[in-house]
Amino acid sequence: MMETLTIELNNPKTFSLLKELEALTLLRIVKRQPQTNNMADLLSNCISSEQAALMNKELKQTREEWERVF
């Protein structure tokens, strides 16, 4: 069973203990990905360029239809 956990270290010596456990292959320390608050960075490459173009086309068409109704 492999499970990923986030651990907050309260004591500087704790990290050395974790490194020892890693050396015994009891666990693996995984570097955390840098967090970003920029929505564009979070969503970049979530969909293909072709899919984005299709979505933009459909959105434009929907807006034009909505404007004709009123």
Backbone as a printed PyTorch tensor [residue, N CA C, xyz], in Angstrom:
tensor([[[  0.8420,  -1.1780,   0.0000],
         [  0.0000,   0.0000,   0.0000],
         [  0.8860,   1.2390,   0.0000]],

        [[  0.7250,   2.0660,  -1.0230],
         [  1.4700,   3.3180,  -1.0820],
         [  0.4990,   4.4630,  -0.8870]],

        [[  0.8300,   5.3320,   0.0300],
         [ -0.0100,   6.4790,   0.3330],
         [  0.8850,   7.6920,   0.4680]],

        [[  0.4660,   8.8110,  -0.0790],
         [  1.2280,  10.0460,   0.0190],
         [  0.6520,  10.8840,   1.1400]],

        [[  1.5280,  11.3460,   2.0200],
         [  1.1210,  12.1540,   3.1590],
         [  1.9020,  13.4620,   3.1670]],

        [[  1.3160,  14.4710,   3.7620],
         [  2.0300,  15.7190,   4.0230],
         [  2.3160,  15.7500,   5.5100]],

        [[  3.5760,  15.9580,   5.8480],
         [  3.9860,  15.9310,   7.2510],
         [  4.6180,  17.2600,   7.6200]],

        [[  4.2080,  17.8050,   8.7360],
         [  4.8190,  19.0340,   9.2490],
         [  5.8460,  18.6430,  10.3070]],

        [[  7.0810,  19.0600,  10.0890],
         [  8.1620,  18.7150,  11.0190],
         [  8.2360,  19.7630,  12.1250]],

        [[  8.1440,  19.3040,  13.3690],
         [  8.1830,  20.2040,  14.5220],
         [  9.5740,  20.3150,  15.1330]],

        [[ 10.4430,  19.4080,  14.7280],
         [ 11.7760,  19.3780,  15.3120],
         [ 12.7840,  19.2050,  14.1650]],

        [[ 13.8600,  19.9870,  14.1370],
         [ 14.8380,  19.8750,  13.0490],
         [ 15.4590,  18.4800,  12.9300]],

        [[ 15.5270,  17.7320,  14.0110],
         [ 16.1080,  16.3940,  13.9830],
         [ 15.2110,  15.3870,  13.2600]],

        [[ 13.9510,  15.7310,  13.1220],
         [ 12.9970,  14.8280,  12.4940],
         [ 13.3830,  14.5140,  11.0620]],

        [[ 13.8840,  15.5000,  10.3540],
         [ 14.2370,  15.2780,   8.9550],
         [ 15.3490,  14.2460,   8.8270]],

        [[ 16.3050,  14.2910,   9.7140],
         [ 17.3870,  13.3060,   9.6520],
         [ 16.8500,  11.8950,   9.9250]],

        [[ 15.8670,  11.7830,  10.8030],
         [ 15.2380,  10.4800,  11.0400],
         [ 14.5150,   9.9790,   9.7860]],

        [[ 13.8480,  10.8890,   9.1110],
         [ 13.1610,  10.5130,   7.8850],
         [ 14.1610,  10.0740,   6.8110]],

        [[ 15.2870,  10.7560,   6.7390],
         [ 16.3260,  10.3730,   5.7760],
         [ 16.8490,   8.9660,   6.0790]],

        [[ 16.9730,   8.6300,   7.3540],
         [ 17.4160,   7.2850,   7.7390],
         [ 16.3840,   6.2350,   7.3220]],

        [[ 15.1120,   6.5420,   7.4950],
         [ 14.0520,   5.6220,   7.0630],
         [ 14.0590,   5.4590,   5.5460]],

        [[ 14.3800,   6.5250,   4.8550],
         [ 14.4770,   6.4450,   3.4000],
         [ 15.6570,   5.5600,   2.9980]],

        [[ 16.7570,   5.6790,   3.7090],
         [ 17.9330,   4.8490,   3.4200],
         [ 17.6240,   3.3660,   3.6340]],

        [[ 16.7400,   3.0630,   4.5510],
         [ 16.3220,   1.6810,   4.7980],
         [ 15.2200,   1.2320,   3.8310]],

        [[ 14.8910,   2.0780,   2.8830],
         [ 13.8150,   1.8730,   1.8890],
         [ 12.4580,   1.6150,   2.5410]],

        [[ 12.2440,   2.2400,   3.6840],
         [ 10.9390,   2.1440,   4.3400],
         [  9.9890,   3.2350,   3.8640]],

        [[ 10.5640,   4.2980,   3.3470],
         [  9.7570,   5.3730,   2.7860],
         [ 10.5820,   6.0970,   1.7450]],

        [[  9.9020,   6.9620,   1.0000],
         [ 10.5770,   7.7710,  -0.0130],
         [ 10.1720,   9.2160,   0.1960]],

        [[ 11.1300,  10.0950,   0.2530],
         [ 10.8600,  11.5190,   0.4150],
         [ 10.6390,  12.1120,  -0.9710]],

        [[  9.4900,  12.7300,  -1.1530],
         [  9.1110,  13.3150,  -2.4360],
         [  9.0990,  14.8210,  -2.2780]],

        [[  9.8180,  15.5000,  -3.1610],
         [  9.8300,  16.9680,  -3.1020],
         [  8.4710,  17.4820,  -3.5250]],

        [[  8.0000,  18.4610,  -2.8140],
         [  6.7050,  19.0550,  -3.0790],
         [  6.8020,  19.9860,  -4.2810]],

        [[  5.7820,  19.9480,  -5.1200],
         [  5.7190,  20.8480,  -6.2560],
         [  5.4520,  22.2650,  -5.7550]],

        [[  6.1050,  23.2540,  -6.3370],
         [  5.8590,  24.6220,  -5.8870],
         [  4.4070,  25.0160,  -6.1470]],

        [[  3.8080,  25.6440,  -5.1630],
         [  2.4240,  26.0600,  -5.3010],
         [  2.3750,  27.4140,  -5.9830]],

        [[  1.3440,  27.6010,  -6.7760],
         [  1.1600,  28.8650,  -7.4620],
         [ -0.2730,  29.3230,  -7.2740]],

        [[ -0.4390,  30.6110,  -7.1960],
         [ -1.7810,  31.1780,  -7.0830],
         [ -2.2590,  31.7000,  -8.4320]],

        [[ -1.4160,  31.5710,  -9.4520],
         [ -1.7570,  32.0500, -10.7760],
         [ -2.6280,  31.0030, -11.4700]],

        [[ -3.8670,  31.3360, -11.7250],
         [ -4.8090,  30.3870, -12.3160],
         [ -4.3410,  29.9170, -13.6840]],

        [[ -3.7320,  30.7940, -14.4670],
         [ -3.2500,  30.3990, -15.7940],
         [ -2.1940,  29.3050, -15.6770]],

        [[ -1.3030,  29.4110, -14.6950],
         [ -0.2850,  28.3810, -14.4940],
         [ -0.9130,  27.0550, -14.0790]],

        [[ -1.9310,  27.1210, -13.2400],
         [ -2.5870,  25.9000, -12.7760],
         [ -3.3170,  25.1710, -13.9030]],

        [[ -3.8710,  25.9480, -14.8290],
         [ -4.6990,  25.3550, -15.8710],
         [ -3.9750,  25.1440, -17.1920]],

        [[ -2.7380,  25.6220, -17.2980],
         [ -2.0270,  25.4840, -18.5690],
         [ -1.8620,  24.0050, -18.9170]],

        [[ -2.0960,  23.7100, -20.1780],
         [ -1.9800,  22.3590, -20.7260],
         [ -3.0000,  21.3690, -20.1670]],

        [[ -4.0890,  21.8740, -19.5810],
         [ -5.1410,  20.9670, -19.1050],
         [ -5.9320,  20.3950, -20.2800]],

        [[ -6.0660,  21.2100, -21.3170],
         [ -6.7380,  20.7430, -22.5180],
         [ -5.8570,  21.0740, -23.7130]],

        [[ -6.0860,  20.3860, -24.8010],
         [ -5.2790,  20.6150, -25.9960],
         [ -5.6770,  21.9290, -26.6620]],

        [[ -4.8080,  22.4220, -27.5280],
         [ -5.0960,  23.6490, -28.2780],
         [ -6.3240,  23.4690, -29.1510]],

        [[ -6.4670,  22.2840, -29.7240],
         [ -7.6190,  22.0010, -30.5810],
         [ -8.9170,  22.0430, -29.7750]],

        [[ -8.8830,  21.4510, -28.5930],
         [-10.0720,  21.4510, -27.7340],
         [-10.4080,  22.8720, -27.2910]],

        [[ -9.3990,  23.6660, -26.9750],
         [ -9.6200,  25.0580, -26.5730],
         [-10.2360,  25.8580, -27.7140]],

        [[ -9.7480,  25.6510, -28.9250],
         [-10.2940,  26.3560, -30.0850],
         [-11.7490,  25.9740, -30.3010]],

        [[-12.0620,  24.6900, -30.1700],
         [-13.4390,  24.2280, -30.3230],
         [-14.3390,  24.8450, -29.2510]],

        [[-13.8530,  24.8910, -28.0250],
         [-14.6420,  25.4760, -26.9320],
         [-14.8830,  26.9650, -27.1740]],

        [[-13.8600,  27.6770, -27.6570],
         [-14.0200,  29.1070, -27.9530],
         [-15.0350,  29.3250, -29.0650]],

        [[-14.9920,  28.4720, -30.0870],
         [-15.9410,  28.5700, -31.1950],
         [-17.3700,  28.3630, -30.6930]],

        [[-17.5630,  27.3310, -29.8720],
         [-18.8950,  27.0500, -29.3330],
         [-19.3740,  28.1650, -28.4110]],

        [[-18.4710,  28.7330, -27.6250],
         [-18.8340,  29.8290, -26.7340],
         [-19.2690,  31.0480, -27.5320]],

        [[-18.5130,  31.3610, -28.5800],
         [-18.8540,  32.5020, -29.4320],
         [-20.2250,  32.2970, -30.0650]],

        [[-20.4680,  31.0780, -30.5570],
         [-21.7450,  30.7630, -31.1840],
         [-22.8860,  30.9040, -30.1740]],

        [[-22.6820,  30.4220, -28.9660],
         [-23.7050,  30.5100, -27.9210],
         [-24.0090,  31.9590, -27.5790]],

        [[-22.9760,  32.7900, -27.4740],
         [-23.1800,  34.2080, -27.1660],
         [-23.9540,  34.9060, -28.2830]],

        [[-23.6350,  34.5790, -29.5330],
         [-24.3500,  35.1870, -30.6610],
         [-25.8180,  34.7830, -30.6520]],

        [[-26.0980,  33.5280, -30.3340],
         [-27.4850,  33.0630, -30.2710],
         [-28.2330,  33.7550, -29.1490]],

        [[-27.5780,  33.9680, -28.0300],
         [-28.2060,  34.6040, -26.8910],
         [-28.5270,  36.0590, -27.2040]],

        [[-27.6350,  36.7380, -27.9010],
         [-27.8620,  38.1460, -28.2380],
         [-29.0160,  38.2920, -29.2150]],

        [[-29.2480,  37.3110, -30.0920],
         [-30.3460,  37.3690, -31.0440],
         [-31.6950,  37.2210, -30.3440]],

        [[-31.7570,  36.5030, -29.2430],
         [-33.0080,  36.2430, -28.5490],
         [-33.5560,  37.5230, -27.9370]],

        [[-32.6820,  38.3800, -27.4570],
         [-33.1540,  39.5910, -26.7810],
         [-33.2570,  40.7050, -27.7280]]])
